[in-house]
Amino acid sequence: MMFEKWVSTILLLQFCCVGCGFCGKVLVWPCEMSHWLNLKTILEELLQRRHEVTILTSSQTFLVDYHKPSAFNFEVIFVSGNQEDAEKSINYFLDLAVNIMPTLSLWESAKLFQNFFLEATEQFEEVCRKAVYNESLMEKLRETKYDVMVIDPVLSCGELVAVHGQHYREILWATSSCLPSYVPVSMGGLTDRMTFMERLKNMMFTLFFDFLLLPYTYQNVLPTTFCESMGKAEIWLIQTYWDFEFPRPYLPNFEFVGGLHCKPAKPLPKEMEDFVQSSGEDGVVVFSLGSMVKNLREERANFIASALAQLPQKVLWRYKGKKPATLGANTRIFDWLPQNDLLGHPKTKAFITHGGTNGIYEAIYHGIPMVGIPMFADQPDNIAHMKAKGAAVEVNFNTMTSADLLSALRTVIYQPSYKENAMRLSRIHHDQPIKPLDRAVFWIEFVMRHKGYHSLDVIGFLLACVATAIFMVTKCCLFSCQKIVKTGKKKKRE
Ligand SMILES: *[C@@H]1O[C@H](CO)[C@@H](O)[C@H](O)[C@H]1NC(C)=O
């Protein structure tokens, strides 16, 4: 007994040493929405490995629940708005992106988007000011001596806190952002094979983002530029991988860790499993427009439901709005779906998705072909990637009819190439020597252990340069001094 205990203690000790040869302090600047869910996976792994994780969050947040007891520490930045305001502005954004902008001309919608962006930036700037200009908060963060700061750079400011805090090493968790003109720009919905007109659009989008949006975001708080503060990051964790990306140039400190939240499927709840099994040979279709879109216009919900009703498959639809009148007997509505477990179910034939990265990665992981209904942000890009790889069909949310949706679904279910391509992406995804989550955590720990990715060698080189220079100067001085002394002596003798 005694012996056994000893063994287990030693194992535990060893486990601790292996698990966290170095237990550090991590400061986190998160972002709302699906980004937070994804980042949380990494942070929970860091907790598991006994690092101390502190999350900087504004009081106006609706995902990061800092009231609940948690293994994370929270440092709350109090602002005038509350959770309700946050939800209101998210809902307005959704309405704008999903319902209003598509009915306007490109120019009008760009103007409207810019207005919204500026307003949101103002709100966000308040949070940023209250963080960066609160000396006692900054002092507290400095005194805690964090080893690393993990930042979601979607909404800028985290890097300002890091720059102001001076000594943190940063890790950025990001969607890939690209500059060269032949790489499709974010939100353009383009692929790497562009026609002249598409490249023109690509360039216009780049200019729009660089000159109309970005200048407003940073300079009001601290006089630093986007590139300058972003350039200080030690590692970029990119939330995609080569199953998803097109070939393109990238920096050596980019680490592609897409799909790190994916897991093998767990069994479904009994009732859901029964419904799925009742589909027989035809199988099921999983349908979700993500956690943000809760409501659709009634007519739209109706023709979606009537398209689904014509399928021989059973459909599981995540939807919180009013039950559509045309809902078929084969379709069931749920408030929430265990999406990953459903996509990993052997009966699942297709996934209807808005094209968020998390959902797309779950589909890639389990090899499920997709029908994409992208609405805003990076969704059109993500679906464009999946379309180009032959694993998805896109339907336009604003112009689609019942027939369009039905024919898209039939295509991905009955044309074997879609399933084959989805399986090919899945094989590529699984063919990695180290899992993406482990790689993400490895690089965060690496930065903590070595205090940086490239600084040590650079500092070493600079020190060597300085040492050589000092050595040479001293040698020269000594040499000339000796000369002077000698000639002086000579003169005296003469
Ligand atoms: C500044 O930060 C401290 C420590 O987090 C906090 O107690 C204080 O309320 C903040 N002050 C302002 C004006 O927000």
Ligand as a Chemical Component Dictionary entry (heavy atoms), coordinates in Angstrom:
data_LIG
# 
_chem_comp.id                   LIG 
_chem_comp.type                 NON-POLYMER 
_chem_comp.pdbx_formal_charge   0 
_chem_comp.three_letter_code    LIG 
# 
loop_
_chem_comp_atom.comp_id 
_chem_comp_atom.atom_id 
_chem_comp_atom.alt_atom_id 
_chem_comp_atom.type_symbol 
_chem_comp_atom.charge 
_chem_comp_atom.model_Cartn_x 
_chem_comp_atom.model_Cartn_y 
_chem_comp_atom.model_Cartn_z 
_chem_comp_atom.pdbx_ordinal 
LIG C1 C1 C 0 -8.396  51.014 -12.498 1  
LIG O1 O1 O 0 -8.037  49.666 -12.224 2  
LIG C2 C2 C 0 -8.232  49.281 -10.880 3  
LIG C3 C3 C 0 -7.624  47.903 -10.709 4  
LIG O2 O2 O 0 -8.134  46.996 -11.602 5  
LIG C4 C4 C 0 -9.704  49.354 -10.535 6  
LIG O3 O3 O 0 -9.946  48.979 -9.195  7  
LIG C5 C5 C 0 -10.203 50.779 -10.783 8  
LIG O4 O4 O 0 -11.600 50.842 -10.575 9  
LIG C6 C6 C 0 -9.866  51.244 -12.192 10 
LIG N1 N1 N 0 -10.161 52.658 -12.319 11 
LIG C7 C7 C 0 -10.956 53.151 -13.260 12 
LIG C8 C8 C 0 -11.146 54.615 -13.255 13 
LIG O5 O5 O 0 -11.521 52.453 -14.058 14 
# 
loop_
_chem_comp_bond.comp_id 
_chem_comp_bond.atom_id_1 
_chem_comp_bond.atom_id_2 
_chem_comp_bond.value_order 
_chem_comp_bond.pdbx_ordinal 
LIG C1 O1 SING 1  
LIG C1 C6 SING 2  
LIG O1 C2 SING 3  
LIG C2 C3 SING 4  
LIG C2 C4 SING 5  
LIG C3 O2 SING 6  
LIG C4 O3 SING 7  
LIG C4 C5 SING 8  
LIG C5 O4 SING 9  
LIG C5 C6 SING 10 
LIG C6 N1 SING 11 
LIG N1 C7 SING 12 
LIG C7 C8 SING 13 
LIG C7 O5 DOUB 14 
# 
